[in-house]
Amino acid sequence: MEQSKATFADGTRFAFGTLTIVPVRVERWDRAAGRTGMLCAPVVGLTVGLAAAAVGGVLLLSGGSALLAAVATVAVPAVLTRGLHLDGLADTADGLGSGKPAADALRIMKQSDIGPFGVLTLVFVLLAQVAAVSGLYGTGWAQGATAAAVAALTGRTAMTLACREGVPPAREDGLGTAVAGAVPARGAWWLSGVTVLASAAAGAVFGPYGAVHYAVAALAALAAAELLSRRCRLRLGGVTGDVFGALCETAATAALVALALG
């Protein structure tokens, strides 16, 4: 029977245990823990982003090129998640690109192999991330590091937003069932606003224009993820664990590209 409440500790263990390789013991796997866990997802994103920023910044300050630092920065989140979100992105691309009915598309997404749509999507997304971060590092280590942290934060906030009430799971099993529709809509939108404000505060280090630029980038990233979420709900009937990964990578990439364009 589902317990009525989950503590913050339950939520953080759920979030770090399901979204990273951090060796934590997930003691609860119910709707209450999923709700609190996905509300904690932005904390996971910030942690991963700061780790990526630290590695890239150290390489750059140690004499490494902007490109090398960018590759390392993009690699850190992949390592800390065992490529979970990238795998979800590839599977979602295969499912949506198959042109098949929802049941068949979901079956394709569940297969262990990656099809041509998934491969192409991974290549272009990773190239875009590396190119954007490299350009930002080219203007200074602080710009690249801050962008990496904000992108990771925004990516996980997109996952929280996709878990809000009214968003159904596409399957009857898996992570999507545990968390889809579990987060109160007001809480999800409130966290989205906090993420935009936090991004603006980070960008304010570079002046008033930086604050606006980072806020707009976060808004654009969340909007891009929301568009993909709606497409998946229409095409697949709901969201899955793979879709959450795709939303995270979409938002993170959109944030980096928007920041690089500035």
C-alpha positions in Angstrom: 0.0 0.0 0.0 1.4 3.4 -0.9 2.5 5.5 2.0 0.9 9.0 2.2 4.1 11.0 2.7 7.7 10.9 1.7 10.5 12.8 3.4 13.0 15.0 1.7 15.6 12.3 2.4 13.3 9.7 0.6 13.0 12.1 -2.3 16.7 12.8 -2.7 17.6 9.1 -2.5 14.9 8.4 -5.2 16.2 11.2 -7.4 19.9 10.4 -7.1 19.3 6.7 -7.2 17.3 6.7 -10.4 18.9 9.6 -12.2 22.6 9.1 -11.4 25.2 6.5 -10.6 25.6 7.9 -7.1 25.5 4.8 -4.8 22.5 5.5 -2.7 19.9 3.1 -1.4 16.5 3.8 -2.7 14.3 2.6 0.2 10.9 3.6 -1.3 9.6 3.1 -4.8 6.0 4.4 -4.6 4.1 7.4 -5.9 4.9 9.5 -2.8 8.6 8.9 -3.1 8.4 9.5 -6.9 6.6 12.7 -6.4 9.2 14.0 -3.9 12.0 12.6 -5.9 11.0 14.4 -9.1 10.6 17.6 -7.2 14.3 17.0 -6.2 15.4 16.4 -9.8 16.6 20.0 -10.3 18.9 19.4 -7.3 20.4 16.4 -9.1 20.8 18.5 -12.2 22.6 21.3 -10.4 24.9 18.7 -8.8 25.7 17.1 -12.1 26.1 20.5 -13.8 28.6 21.7 -11.2 30.6 18.6 -11.5 30.8 19.0 -15.3 31.7 22.7 -14.9 34.4 21.9 -12.4 36.1 19.3 -14.7 35.9 21.5 -17.8 37.1 24.5 -15.9 40.0 22.7 -14.4 41.1 21.5 -17.9 40.8 24.9 -19.4 42.7 26.6 -16.6 45.4 23.9 -16.8 46.1 24.9 -20.4 43.7 22.6 -22.2 42.0 23.9 -25.3 38.4 25.1 -25.3 37.4 22.1 -27.4 39.0 19.6 -25.0 37.3 21.3 -22.0 34.0 21.2 -23.8 34.3 17.4 -24.6 35.1 16.7 -20.9 32.2 19.0 -19.8 29.7 17.1 -22.0 31.1 13.7 -21.0 30.7 14.2 -17.3 26.9 14.1 -17.2 26.9 11.1 -19.5 29.3 9.3 -17.1 27.4 10.3 -14.0 24.2 8.9 -15.5 25.6 5.9 -17.4 24.3 7.5 -20.5 20.8 6.9 -19.3 19.4 10.2 -20.7 21.2 9.9 -24.0 19.9 6.4 -24.4 16.4 7.7 -23.7 16.9 10.4 -26.3 18.0 7.8 -28.9 15.1 5.4 -28.1 12.6 8.2 -28.3 13.9 9.4 -31.6 13.6 5.8 -33.0 10.1 5.5 -31.7 8.9 8.9 -33.0 10.7 8.5 -36.3 9.4 5.0 -37.0 6.0 6.3 -38.2 4.3 3.3 -36.6 1.3 3.2 -34.3 1.8 4.0 -30.6 2.1 0.3 -29.5 4.7 -0.5 -32.2 6.6 2.7 -31.5 6.7 1.9 -27.8 7.9 -1.6 -28.6 10.7 -0.2 -30.8 11.7 2.2 -27.9 12.0 -0.8 -25.5 14.4 -2.7 -27.7 18.0 -2.7 -26.6 19.5 -1.7 -30.0 19.6 1.8 -31.5 18.2 2.5 -34.9 19.3 5.1 -37.5 17.1 7.8 -36.1 18.5 7.3 -32.7 22.1 7.3 -34.0 21.7 10.5 -36.0 20.0 12.3 -33.1 22.8 11.3 -30.7 25.5 12.5 -33.1 23.8 15.9 -33.8 22.9 16.5 -30.2 26.4 15.7 -28.8 28.0 17.8 -31.6 25.7 20.7 -30.8 26.5 20.4 -27.1 30.3 20.3 -27.6 30.3 23.1 -30.2 28.2 25.3 -27.9 30.3 24.7 -24.8 33.5 25.1 -26.8 32.4 28.5 -28.0 31.4 29.6 -24.5 34.7 28.4 -23.1 36.4 30.4 -25.9 35.0 33.6 -24.3 36.2 32.6 -20.8 36.1 29.6 -18.4 33.4 31.3 -16.3 31.0 31.5 -19.3 31.4 27.8 -20.2 31.2 26.6 -16.6 28.2 28.6 -15.8 26.4 27.5 -18.9 27.1 23.9 -18.2 25.6 24.2 -14.7 22.5 26.0 -15.9 21.9 23.6 -18.8 22.0 20.6 -16.4 19.7 22.3 -14.0 17.2 23.2 -16.8 17.4 19.7 -18.2 16.3 18.1 -14.9 13.6 20.8 -14.3 12.1 19.7 -17.7 11.8 16.2 -16.3 10.0 17.6 -13.2 7.6 19.6 -15.4 6.8 16.5 -17.5 5.8 14.6 -14.3 3.1 17.1 -13.4 -0.5 16.1 -12.9 -2.4 15.5 -16.1 0.6 13.9 -18.0 -0.2 10.2 -18.3 2.3 7.3 -18.6 2.4 5.6 -22.0 3.1 2.2 -20.4 1.9 0.3 -17.3 5.4 -0.4 -16.1 8.7 1.4 -15.7 9.8 4.7 -14.4 7.1 6.6 -16.3 4.4 4.8 -14.3 6.0 5.6 -11.0 6.3 9.3 -11.6 4.0 10.4 -14.5 1.4 12.7 -13.1 2.8 12.5 -9.6 4.0 16.0 -9.2 1.4 18.7 -8.4 1.1 21.1 -11.4 1.5 24.1 -9.2 4.8 22.7 -7.8 6.1 21.8 -11.2 5.5 25.3 -12.6 6.8 26.9 -9.5 10.1 25.0 -9.8 10.3 26.0 -13.4 10.0 29.6 -12.4 12.7 29.1 -9.7 15.0 27.6 -12.4 14.5 30.6 -14.7 15.2 33.0 -11.8 18.3 31.0 -10.7 19.5 31.0 -14.3 19.1 34.8 -14.4 21.0 35.1 -11.1 23.8 33.0 -12.6 23.9 35.1 -15.7 23.9 38.3 -13.7 27.6 37.6 -12.9 28.2 38.8 -16.5 26.1 41.9 -16.2 22.4 42.9 -16.7 22.4 41.5 -20.3 23.8 38.2 -19.0 20.9 38.0 -16.5 18.3 38.4 -19.3 20.2 36.2 -21.7 20.4 33.3 -19.2 16.7 33.7 -18.2 15.7 33.6 -21.9 17.9 30.6 -22.5 16.2 28.7 -19.6 12.7 29.6 -20.9 13.6 28.5 -24.4 15.0 25.2 -23.1 11.9 24.5 -21.0 9.7 25.5 -24.0 11.6 23.1 -26.3 11.2 20.3 -23.8 7.5 21.0 -23.4 6.9 20.9 -27.2 8.6 17.5 -27.3 6.6 16.3 -24.3 3.4 17.3 -26.0 4.5 15.5 -29.2 5.2 12.3 -27.2 1.8 12.5 -25.5 0.0 12.8 -28.8 2.1 10.2 -30.6 2.7 7.7 -27.8 -0.3 8.3 -25.5 1.9 9.5 -22.6 5.5 9.6 -21.3 8.0 6.9 -20.5 11.4 6.7 -18.8 13.0 7.1 -22.3 10.9 10.3 -22.9 12.1 11.8 -19.7 15.7 11.2 -20.8 14.9 12.8 -24.2 13.3 15.8 -22.5 16.4 16.3 -20.3 18.8 16.2 -23.2 16.6 18.4 -25.4 16.3 21.1 -22.7 20.0 21.0 -21.9 21.0 21.2 -25.5 18.6 24.1 -26.2 19.9 26.0 -23.2 23.5 25.6 -24.4 22.7 26.6 -28.0 20.7 29.7 -26.8 23.6 30.8 -24.6 26.2 30.2 -27.3 24.1 32.3 -29.7 24.4 35.3 -27.4 
